């Protein structure tokens, strides 16, 4: 349940914060999930759980990047500056809010928006995957984005 709740947040840290592609982000998600399960007892409850999960995900992404680059290319210090860390967390929170709002949409909207924006698939590929005409993809995306907007901006 913990992983289901924060998967969008962890994914956003990997993709937006560390600019990993979807395949790399999936590997980081797996590493993050494993680390969370193995170290759950280390969470002392002194701060927000979300911040702790974000730190675990960021550490997993940094470790992943270290393994991908030859040691001679690594900069001496890979820690993110405080300002960058705040920006990363803000972006991750925004992505988590989008993920939560997507979960409130009907499945046909979740499917088309996920494929278009998270998976960055072409309209022709989305149409084939969903079994709908290619021309319907654009109109469905527009309609679903219109349904998503009030979920993200409840004051409007």
Secondary structure, 3 states (H helix, E strand, C coil): CHHHHHHHHHHHHHHHHCCCCHHHHHHHHHHHHHHHHHHHHHCCCCCCHHHHHHHHHHHHHHHHHHHHCCHHHCCCCCCCCHHHHHHHHHHHHHHHHHHHHHHCCCHHHHHHHHHHHHCCCCHHHHHHHHCCCHHHHHHHHHHHHHHHHHHHCCCC
